[in-house]
Amino acid sequence: MANKIKELLQSGTVGTHVEIKGWIRTKRVSKQVVFLSINDGSCQGNLQAVIDPSQISEELLTELGTGASIAISGNLVTSQGQAQSIELQATELTLLGSAPDYPIQPKAHSLEFLREWSHLRFRTNTFGAVFRIRHAVSYAIHNFFHQRGFFYLHTPIITAADAEGAGEMFRVTNLDLLNLPKNPDGSVNYKEDFFKTSTNLTVSGQLAAEAAAMGLGSVYTFGPTFRAENSNTARHLAEFWMVEPEVAFNELQDNITLAEDFLKFLLEYVLKNCQEELTYLQQRSLHKTDTKQQMPLLERLNFVLEQPFARVSYTEAIAILMDAPPNKNGTFAYPITHWGIDLQSEHERYLVEHHFKKPVVVINYPREIKAFYMRQNDDGNTVAAMDVLFPGVGEIIGGSQREERMDYLIEAMQRINVPLEDLNWYLDTRRFGTIPHSGFGLGFERLILFVTGMENIRDVIPFPRTPGHVAC
């Protein structure tokens, strides 16, 4: 079995005979020596191999270009260069796959260009760093919940329920779209469909997770979700991943504490285990002249980790924003004019970056701008909602204490025309042994965007799905 470059760079012993397999990043040729920089994806760093040109034919040397895959063996020696401490003195080389006309040459490429080659961009320094960090955060998520006695729940991807009540769902059907069965009134007869009813891809696993929490106590989902929102912004995807814990007997303040502990655990894990990748991404962002980040990446992560989160009501937040200089001088793109308005990213970032100068949790939003399942407060106007706001991105988590009272829940569903019969099973969780309970949702790609300092959410998911784009 070939040695991993990560292990060799960390603890490789000079004089050891090793074999590595990977892809050529760069090649330098002189009369006396050939230098190959090789990466196998295990880490950010490359291992330099040094070869006597007399050992390889002219034809083979021509094929040893950027993108070609090779197996190479030899002895680890002390490097004569300053960029690395060891290098591989090659004694044997095998070309595994040539790469003529490889499109990603060792030069600066725009992220827009690399999105056109999403199936190859994993081999670049930037995307290697992003997706190793994505893996580390995924592992840390499971680790956090496992340590705290949560059970990992796989909620359905195909569902008949719209958890958000927004209607932006992808329909699932095996009906012949060119010959749809119809009812006498001209509507589609879904009784002829596979599930005998109208079904969609899920926008959230929350409702199913609530049901599970009623018997298992503490559960979480971590899976794909789908939104048919026709938006081509740098913050939206049609397919993305969500982390959604639900906890029996937790009330709103318990929920906030869980969210803060969760986020800090993830950031601490990444800072400890992905230093090389984070340093590279920070240097990349510092070299960009058009970056919108106001703090270097590592400073931003530590800013969140070290600060206790501020907790403020929506009403207090609106008062702060109405009095804020950007609102008074008209520089907010969306002016704050009255209580009841939904907060935009610019408002959320102002609260975090300028007013409180720390992460912020906004609670008790107007019921009219929040989902039907959130618990109504005693004032009759607000619900026990919570949004966690971060620098640079605004909302990173949204959650609430759930409405456990049957009559309040039914009234909220009827108010926004959620069919009671479609969610009768959900109402059963209130009919039989209802309890206070809470949960939240974390958009996984939104978190990775924050952790990596990338600017476009399409660059933190392996194969982005957006309006008009589903290739590879």
Sequence and secondary structure as in RCSB ss.txt:
>XXXX:A:sequence
MANKIKELLQSGTVGTHVEIKGWIRTKRVSKQVVFLSINDGSCQGNLQAVIDPSQISEELLTELGTGASIAISGN
LVTSQGQAQSIELQATELTLLGSAPDYPIQPKAHSLEFLREWSHLRFRTNTFGAVFRIRHAVSYAIHNFFHQRGF
FYLHTPIITAADAEGAGEMFRVTNLDLLNLPKNPDGSVNYKEDFFKTSTNLTVSGQLAAEAAAMGLGSVYTFGPT
FRAENSNTARHLAEFWMVEPEVAFNELQDNITLAEDFLKFLLEYVLKNCQEELTYLQQRSLHKTDTKQQMPLLER
LNFVLEQPFARVSYTEAIAILMDAPPNKNGTFAYPITHWGIDLQSEHERYLVEHHFKKPVVVINYPREIKAFYMR
QNDDGNTVAAMDVLFPGVGEIIGGSQREERMDYLIEAMQRINVPLEDLNWYLDTRRFGTIPHSGFGLGFERLILF
VTGMENIRDVIPFPRTPGHVAC
>XXXX:A:secstr
    HHHHHHH  TT EEEEEEEEEEEEE SS EEEEEE SSSS  EEEEE GGGS HHHHHH  TT EEEEEEE
EEE SSSS SEEEEEEEEEEEE  TT S  SS   HHHHHTTTTTGGGSHHHHHHHHHHHHHHHHHHHHHHHTT 
EE    SEES  SSSS    EE  S TTS  B TTSSB GGGSTTSS EEE S SHHHHHHHHHHHSEEEEEEEE
E      STT  SEEEEEEEEEET  HHHHHHHHHHHHHHHHHHHHHH HHHHHHHHHHHHT TT   SS HHHH
HHHHHHS  EEEEHHHHHHHHHTSHHHHTT SSS   STT    HHHHHHIIIIIISS EEEEEEEGGGS TTB 
B TTSSEEEEEEEEETTTEEEEEEEEB   HHHHHHHHHHTT  GGGGHHHHHHHHTT   EEEEEEEHHHHHHH
HHT S GGGSSSS  BTTB   
